[in-house]
Amino acid sequence: MTIPPHILLVDDDERLRRAAGKVLANEGYQVTAAASGTEALAQFKQTDLALVISDLRLPDLDGISLLKKARELVPEAEVVMITGHGSIENAVEAMRLGAYDFIQKPLDSAALLKTVAKALEKQRLASENRQLRRQLQQRCGADALIGDSPVMQSVKQLIRQIAPTDVNVLIQGESGTGKEVVADALHCLSDRNKGALLKISCAAIPDTLLESELFGHERGAFTGAAVARPGKFEQADGGTLLLDEIAEMTPQLQAKLLRVLQDGSFQRLGSTKEVRVNVRLLCATHADIPKAMEENKFRHDLYYRINTVQIVMPPLRERREDIPLLAGHFLRFFAEAMHRETPAVSPPALDQLIAHTWPGNVRELNHVMQRAVALTNGDTITSFAFAPAANNAMKVAPPLDGSNIFIPIGTTADEATKRLVQATINHCAGNKLKAAQMLGIPPRTMYRHFSNKE
């Protein structure tokens, strides 16, 4: 459910508080009343407020002082002042100090609701802008890659190490593993971060148009080219260009790309003039490029040019210990976006997430969390719904292939259990999830009770 905005009404006139509070409550707002500045300050410290409506004259603290405290303690809340006819100058001073507006006594219900609606709309827009800024900050840098697993720690360290350099980077990994996030981090941490980061998918644009998109064209270069147009390389000059799905590029276009990497220059379509650029190239693909080279679909010399450093993004099924962190991040993000409380996840539901094979990787987890927040009716998620294709991809752990363990007669049940679990973990090369599936026990139990086992 959407949480209604919370309004703090501060006035020492009890009749005004009751009347105004009733008008606001009938409109669906949450209303808390305070009879003094002291009571209001207490609410500042313990209540999530969207709007403060305060009289300019209070018995213990004048409205201007309360406004200054509000700007300090609840800076995200808007403030509307209540004033009598003789205090207009003070009200204007309050607006100069940050109050949204003022309303005059005696209060008119329609005017009150109109002012409140406008103030809350401003507060909502400001809150959305703050959220967007937080998202941009979260996306920037290696910390945008969520995960504490050893493999993710290695990826983050590599990003931090090579980002300040100008080396070309090939980012490989299955669809949905976060290759674009890696590109964002590399650009953000580089000296080119004040320049543009442009992205283009070689698979999404027809071959006949891709050359023009990359290198631009002159007027009349082809049918429909009514005006000259720079390509992505020119637009990214001084910045970074990501070529996604680079393996889909035709060999002919690969040759022209190779020349740009060798000489830093190219010609627009329909032109003989050389254009020089200074662009850092990042490439991404989920394809097996060595196989494509064997089939003569990808140039060897281009591969060595774009693959100065390679970053491999692991599939989610290979870093399952990061699933709770990722799930929590997405839950908080979507709950905030939908103006809802962040739901908890029940232990069986968490087991579901850990056990799932995630063929769509982090992108699939993102969609599952979004769906869960949208459809949950309570404060706890008890189960998750996966797309049919994902369900079909669920894997069953293989048998033990005849491996055996010896447990002497007289061994206690606890000791026998420990030996069985440890032997199964060893058989699964340390993969505790796989061992849990074999043994038919919840993954949480395995991670909790045998986290120190090798």
C-alpha positions as CSV (number, residue, x, y, z in Angstrom):
1,M,0.0,0.0,0.0
2,T,1.1,3.6,-0.7
3,I,2.0,5.4,2.5
4,P,0.1,8.8,2.7
5,P,2.2,11.9,3.4
6,H,2.8,12.7,7.0
7,I,2.0,16.3,8.1
8,L,2.9,17.9,11.4
9,L,0.5,20.6,12.5
10,V,1.9,23.0,15.1
11,D,-0.4,25.6,16.8
12,D,-1.2,26.4,20.4
13,D,-4.9,27.0,19.5
14,E,-6.6,23.7,20.2
15,R,-9.7,24.5,18.2
16,L,-7.6,25.3,15.1
17,R,-5.6,22.1,15.5
18,R,-8.7,20.0,15.7
19,A,-10.4,21.7,12.8
20,A,-7.4,21.8,10.5
21,G,-6.4,18.3,11.5
22,K,-9.8,17.0,10.7
23,V,-9.8,18.6,7.2
24,L,-6.4,17.2,6.4
25,A,-7.2,13.7,7.8
26,N,-10.4,13.6,5.7
27,E,-8.2,14.2,2.7
28,G,-6.3,11.0,3.5
29,Y,-3.2,12.6,5.1
30,Q,-1.4,11.3,8.2
31,V,-1.6,14.2,10.7
32,T,0.3,14.7,14.0
33,A,-0.5,17.7,16.1
34,A,1.8,19.7,18.4
35,A,0.8,22.5,20.7
36,S,4.3,24.0,21.1
37,G,7.7,24.3,19.5
38,T,9.1,21.9,22.0
39,E,6.5,19.2,21.1
40,A,7.3,19.9,17.4
41,L,11.0,19.4,17.9
42,A,10.3,16.0,19.5
43,Q,8.4,15.0,16.4
44,F,11.2,16.2,14.1
45,K,13.5,13.6,15.7
46,Q,11.2,10.6,15.6
47,T,8.8,11.1,12.7
48,D,9.3,10.9,8.9
49,L,7.6,14.2,7.9
50,A,6.7,15.4,4.4
51,L,5.2,18.8,5.5
52,V,5.2,21.0,8.6
53,I,2.4,23.5,9.1
54,S,3.3,25.9,11.9
55,D,1.9,29.1,13.5
56,L,4.3,32.0,13.5
57,R,3.5,32.7,17.1
58,L,4.0,29.9,19.6
59,P,4.2,30.0,23.4
60,D,7.8,28.8,23.8
61,L,9.4,29.2,20.4
62,D,8.6,31.6,17.6
63,G,7.8,30.2,14.1
64,I,11.0,31.6,12.5
65,S,13.2,29.7,15.0
66,L,11.1,26.6,14.5
67,L,11.5,27.0,10.7
68,K,15.3,27.1,11.1
69,K,15.2,24.0,13.2
70,A,13.1,22.2,10.6
71,R,15.5,23.1,7.9
72,E,18.3,21.6,10.0
73,L,16.5,18.4,11.4
74,V,14.1,17.6,8.6
75,P,15.5,19.2,5.5
76,E,13.5,17.0,3.1
77,A,10.2,18.4,4.6
78,E,8.4,21.5,3.3
79,V,7.2,24.1,5.7
80,V,4.1,26.3,5.5
81,M,3.5,29.1,8.1
82,I,0.2,30.2,9.6
83,T,0.0,33.9,10.2
84,G,-2.4,36.6,11.4
85,H,-3.1,39.8,9.5
86,G,-0.5,41.7,11.6
87,S,2.4,39.3,10.8
88,I,2.7,39.4,7.0
89,E,6.2,40.8,7.2
90,N,7.3,37.9,9.4
91,A,5.7,35.4,7.0
92,V,7.6,37.0,4.1
93,E,10.8,36.6,6.1
94,A,9.9,33.0,6.8
95,M,9.6,32.4,3.0
96,R,13.0,34.0,2.5
97,L,14.4,31.5,5.0
98,G,13.0,28.5,3.2
99,A,9.3,28.2,4.0
100,Y,7.2,27.1,1.0
101,D,4.3,29.5,1.6
102,F,2.1,31.0,4.3
103,I,-1.7,30.9,5.0
104,Q,-3.6,33.5,6.9
105,K,-6.0,33.1,9.8
106,P,-8.9,32.4,9.9
107,L,-8.0,29.3,8.0
108,D,-10.1,28.5,4.9
109,S,-10.4,24.7,4.3
110,A,-10.1,25.1,0.5
111,A,-7.1,27.4,0.7
112,L,-5.5,25.1,3.2
113,L,-5.9,22.0,1.1
114,K,-4.7,23.8,-2.1
115,T,-1.5,25.1,-0.3
116,V,-0.9,21.7,1.2
117,A,-1.3,19.9,-2.2
118,K,1.2,22.3,-3.9
119,A,3.7,22.0,-1.0
120,L,3.5,18.2,-1.1
121,E,3.9,18.1,-4.8
122,K,7.1,20.2,-4.5
123,Q,8.3,17.8,-1.8
124,R,7.5,14.8,-3.9
125,L,9.4,16.1,-6.9
126,A,12.4,17.0,-4.7
127,S,12.4,13.5,-3.2
128,E,12.3,11.9,-6.6
129,N,15.3,14.1,-7.7
130,R,17.2,13.0,-4.6
131,Q,16.4,9.4,-5.4
132,L,17.7,9.8,-9.0
133,R,20.9,11.4,-7.7
134,R,21.4,8.5,-5.3
135,Q,20.8,6.1,-8.1
136,L,23.4,7.9,-10.2
137,Q,25.9,7.8,-7.3
138,Q,25.2,4.1,-6.8
139,R,25.8,3.4,-10.4
140,C,29.1,5.2,-10.4
141,G,32.2,3.3,-9.4
142,A,33.1,-0.3,-8.6
143,D,30.7,-0.2,-5.6
144,A,27.8,-0.2,-8.0
145,L,28.6,-3.8,-8.5
146,I,26.8,-5.4,-5.5
147,G,28.4,-8.5,-4.1
148,D,31.0,-9.6,-1.5
149,S,31.8,-13.0,-3.0
150,P,35.5,-13.6,-3.7
151,V,34.9,-13.5,-7.5
152,M,33.1,-10.1,-7.2
153,Q,35.8,-8.7,-5.0
154,S,38.3,-9.7,-7.7
155,V,36.3,-8.0,-10.4
156,K,36.0,-4.8,-8.3
157,Q,39.7,-4.7,-7.7
158,L,40.5,-5.2,-11.4
159,I,38.1,-2.3,-12.3
160,R,39.7,0.0,-9.8
161,Q,43.2,-0.9,-11.1
162,I,42.6,-0.4,-14.8
163,A,39.9,2.3,-14.8
164,P,42.5,5.2,-14.6
165,T,44.4,3.8,-17.6
166,D,43.3,4.1,-21.2
167,V,43.6,0.4,-22.0
168,N,40.9,-1.2,-24.1
169,V,38.7,-3.6,-22.1
170,L,36.7,-6.6,-23.3
171,I,33.9,-7.3,-20.8
172,Q,32.6,-10.9,-21.2
173,G,29.7,-12.7,-19.5
174,E,26.3,-14.1,-19.9
175,S,23.3,-11.8,-20.6
176,G,22.1,-10.1,-17.5
177,T,25.4,-10.4,-15.5
178,G,26.0,-6.6,-15.4
179,K,28.4,-5.9,-18.2
180,E,27.0,-2.4,-18.7
181,V,27.5,-1.7,-15.0
182,V,31.1,-2.6,-15.4
183,A,31.4,-0.1,-18.3
184,D,29.7,2.6,-16.2
185,A,32.2,2.0,-13.4
186,L,35.3,2.0,-15.7
187,H,34.2,5.4,-17.2
188,C,33.2,6.9,-13.8
189,L,36.6,6.0,-12.2
190,S,38.6,7.2,-15.2
191,D,40.1,10.6,-16.1
192,R,37.5,10.7,-18.9
193,N,34.5,10.9,-16.6
194,K,33.8,14.5,-17.5
195,G,33.4,13.4,-21.1
196,A,30.6,11.4,-22.6
197,L,30.0,7.7,-22.1
198,L,28.1,6.5,-25.2
199,K,26.8,3.0,-25.7
200,I,25.7,1.2,-28.9
201,S,24.5,-2.3,-29.4
202,C,26.0,-4.0,-32.5
203,A,23.2,-6.5,-32.4
204,A,20.3,-4.0,-32.3
205,I,21.2,-2.0,-35.4
206,P,21.1,-3.4,-38.9
207,D,24.5,-3.8,-40.6
208,T,23.7,-1.3,-43.2
209,L,23.1,1.4,-40.6
210,L,25.7,0.5,-38.0
211,E,28.6,2.0,-40.0
212,S,26.8,5.3,-40.2
213,E,25.9,5.1,-36.4
214,L,29.6,4.6,-35.5
215,F,31.4,6.8,-38.0
216,G,28.8,9.3,-39.2
217,H,27.9,10.3,-42.7
218,E,27.9,13.3,-45.0
219,R,24.9,14.8,-46.7
220,G,23.9,12.6,-49.7
221,A,26.0,9.7,-48.6
222,F,23.0,7.4,-49.0
223,T,19.3,7.6,-49.6
224,G,17.8,9.5,-46.8
225,A,21.0,11.3,-45.7
226,A,19.5,14.8,-45.9
227,V,22.1,16.3,-43.6
228,A,25.6,15.5,-42.4
229,R,25.7,13.7,-39.1
230,P,28.6,12.8,-36.7
231,G,28.8,9.2,-35.5
232,K,29.3,7.8,-32.0
233,F,33.1,8.0,-32.3
234,E,33.0,11.7,-32.9
235,Q,30.4,12.2,-30.2
236,A,32.5,10.3,-27.7
237,D,35.7,12.2,-28.4
238,G,37.5,12.7,-25.1
239,G,35.2,10.2,-23.5
240,T,34.4,6.5,-23.6
241,L,32.5,4.3,-26.2
242,L,31.0,1.0,-25.3
243,L,30.3,-1.4,-28.2
244,D,27.9,-4.0,-26.8
245,E,27.6,-7.4,-28.5
246,I,30.8,-6.7,-30.5
247,A,30.8,-10.3,-31.8
248,E,27.8,-9.4,-34.0
249,M,29.8,-6.9,-36.0
250,T,30.4,-7.9,-39.6
251,P,34.1,-8.6,-40.7
252,Q,33.9,-5.7,-43.1
253,L,33.0,-3.3,-40.3
254,Q,35.5,-4.9,-38.0
255,A,38.3,-3.8,-40.5
256,K,37.2,-0.2,-40.3
257,L,37.1,-0.4,-36.5
258,L,40.6,-1.9,-36.4
259,R,41.9,1.1,-38.3
260,V,40.4,3.5,-35.7
261,L,42.1,1.6,-33.0
262,Q,45.4,1.6,-34.8
263,D,45.5,5.2,-36.2
264,G,42.8,7.0,-34.2
265,S,41.2,8.2,-37.4
266,F,38.4,7.3,-39.8
267,Q,36.3,8.8,-42.6
268,R,32.6,9.5,-42.5
269,L,30.5,7.8,-45.1
270,G,30.6,9.8,-48.2
271,S,33.7,11.8,-47.2
272,T,37.4,11.6,-47.9
273,K,38.3,13.8,-45.0
274,E,40.1,12.2,-42.1
275,V,38.5,12.6,-38.7
276,R,40.8,12.1,-35.7
277,V,39.3,11.2,-32.3
278,N,40.6,10.3,-28.8
279,V,38.2,7.7,-27.5
280,R,38.6,4.9,-25.0
281,L,37.0,1.7,-26.3
282,L,35.1,-0.8,-24.2
283,C,33.6,-3.9,-25.8
284,A,31.1,-6.3,-24.3
285,T,29.8,-9.7,-25.5
286,H,28.3,-12.9,-24.2
287,A,29.5,-14.8,-27.3
288,D,32.5,-17.1,-27.5
289,I,34.9,-15.0,-29.6
290,P,37.7,-17.6,-29.9
291,K,35.1,-19.9,-31.5
292,A,34.0,-17.1,-33.8
293,M,37.6,-16.6,-34.8
294,E,37.9,-20.3,-35.7
295,E,34.9,-19.9,-37.9
296,N,36.4,-16.8,-39.5
297,K,33.6,-14.6,-38.2
298,F,35.8,-12.4,-36.0
299,R,39.2,-11.0,-36.9
300,H,42.2,-12.2,-34.9
301,D,43.9,-8.8,-35.0
302,L,40.8,-7.0,-33.8
303,Y,40.4,-9.4,-30.9
304,Y,43.9,-8.7,-29.7
305,R,43.3,-4.9,-30.0
306,I,40.1,-4.9,-28.0
307,N,41.2,-7.5,-25.5
308,T,44.1,-5.6,-23.8
309,V,42.4,-6.4,-20.5
310,Q,39.5,-8.8,-20.1
311,I,36.9,-8.7,-17.3
312,V,34.7,-11.7,-17.0
313,M,31.4,-11.2,-15.2
314,P,30.4,-14.4,-13.4
315,P,26.8,-15.8,-13.7
316,L,24.7,-15.4,-10.7
317,R,24.6,-19.1,-10.1
318,E,28.3,-19.1,-9.4
319,R,28.1,-16.4,-6.7
320,R,25.0,-17.4,-4.8
321,E,26.3,-15.9,-1.6
322,D,25.6,-12.5,-3.2
323,I,21.9,-13.3,-3.8
324,P,20.7,-12.0,-0.4
325,L,22.6,-8.8,-0.8
326,L,21.3,-8.2,-4.4
327,A,17.7,-9.2,-3.4
328,G,17.8,-6.8,-0.5
329,H,19.1,-4.0,-2.7
330,F,16.4,-4.5,-5.3
331,L,13.6,-4.8,-2.7
332,R,14.6,-1.5,-1.1
333,F,14.9,0.2,-4.5
334,F,11.5,-0.9,-5.7
335,A,9.8,-0.3,-2.4
336,E,11.0,3.3,-2.4
337,A,10.0,3.7,-6.0
338,M,6.5,2.4,-5.3
339,H,6.3,4.4,-2.0
340,R,5.9,1.3,0.1
341,E,7.5,-0.2,3.2
342,T,10.3,-2.6,2.3
343,P,8.9,-6.1,2.8
344,A,10.8,-8.8,4.7
345,V,11.7,-12.1,3.1
346,S,10.8,-15.3,4.8
347,P,13.4,-18.0,5.3
348,P,11.7,-20.4,2.8
349,A,11.4,-17.6,0.2
350,L,15.1,-16.9,0.7
351,D,15.9,-20.6,0.1
352,Q,13.9,-20.3,-3.1
353,L,16.2,-17.5,-4.3
354,I,19.4,-19.3,-3.4
355,A,18.3,-22.5,-5.0
356,H,17.1,-21.0,-8.3
357,T,19.5,-21.4,-11.2
358,W,19.0,-17.8,-12.5
359,P,19.3,-18.3,-16.3
360,G,18.6,-14.5,-16.6
361,N,21.2,-13.7,-14.0
362,V,21.0,-10.4,-12.1
363,R,18.6,-8.9,-14.6
364,E,16.2,-11.8,-13.8
365,L,16.6,-11.2,-10.1
366,N,15.8,-7.6,-10.6
367,H,12.5,-8.4,-12.3
368,V,11.6,-11.0,-9.7
369,M,12.1,-8.5,-6.9
370,Q,10.1,-5.8,-8.8
371,R,7.2,-8.2,-9.3
372,A,7.4,-9.3,-5.6
373,V,7.1,-5.8,-4.3
374,A,4.3,-4.9,-6.7
375,L,2.2,-8.0,-5.8
376,T,2.8,-8.5,-2.1
377,N,-0.1,-7.6,0.2
378,G,1.6,-7.9,3.5
379,D,4.9,-7.0,5.1
380,T,6.6,-10.4,4.4
381,I,7.3,-12.1,1.1
382,T,6.6,-15.9,1.6
383,S,7.4,-17.1,-1.9
384,F,8.6,-15.8,-5.3
385,A,7.2,-16.4,-8.8
386,F,9.7,-17.2,-11.5
387,A,9.1,-16.9,-15.3
388,P,8.1,-20.2,-16.9
389,A,11.3,-20.3,-18.9
390,A,13.3,-19.9,-15.7
391,N,11.4,-22.7,-14.0
392,N,12.1,-25.0,-16.9
393,A,15.8,-24.3,-16.5
394,M,15.8,-25.4,-12.8
395,K,18.4,-28.1,-12.4
396,V,18.4,-31.2,-10.2
397,A,21.7,-32.0,-8.5
398,P,23.4,-35.1,-10.0
399,P,23.8,-38.3,-8.1
400,L,26.8,-39.1,-6.0
401,D,28.3,-41.3,-8.8
402,G,28.9,-44.2,-6.5
403,S,31.0,-42.2,-4.0
404,N,30.8,-43.8,-0.5
405,I,31.7,-42.9,3.1
406,F,32.3,-45.3,5.9
407,I,30.5,-44.7,9.2
408,P,31.4,-47.3,11.9
409,I,28.6,-48.8,14.0
410,G,28.2,-46.9,17.2
411,T,28.8,-43.5,15.7
412,T,26.4,-40.9,17.2
413,A,23.7,-39.5,14.9
414,D,25.2,-36.0,15.2
415,E,28.6,-37.2,14.2
416,A,27.2,-39.3,11.4
417,T,25.4,-36.3,10.1
418,K,28.5,-34.2,10.2
419,R,30.5,-36.8,8.3
420,L,27.8,-37.2,5.7
421,V,27.5,-33.4,5.1
422,Q,31.2,-32.9,5.0
423,A,31.7,-35.7,2.6
424,T,29.0,-34.4,0.3
425,I,30.5,-30.9,0.4
426,N,33.9,-32.4,-0.5
427,H,32.3,-34.4,-3.3
428,C,30.7,-31.2,-4.7
429,A,34.1,-29.4,-4.7
430,G,33.1,-27.1,-1.9
431,N,29.7,-26.1,-3.5
432,K,27.5,-26.0,-0.5
433,L,24.3,-25.2,-2.5
434,K,24.8,-28.3,-4.6
435,A,25.5,-30.4,-1.5
436,A,22.3,-29.1,0.1
437,Q,20.3,-30.1,-3.0
438,M,21.8,-33.6,-2.8
439,L,21.0,-33.9,0.9
440,G,17.6,-32.4,0.6
441,I,18.2,-29.8,3.2
442,P,17.5,-26.0,3.0
443,P,20.5,-24.1,1.7
444,R,20.3,-21.7,4.6
445,T,21.0,-24.6,7.0
446,M,24.0,-25.6,5.0
447,Y,25.4,-22.0,4.9
448,R,24.6,-21.4,8.6
449,H,25.9,-24.6,10.2
450,F,28.7,-25.5,7.8
451,S,30.0,-22.1,6.8
452,N,33.4,-22.8,8.2
453,K,33.8,-26.1,6.4
454,E,36.0,-26.4,3.4
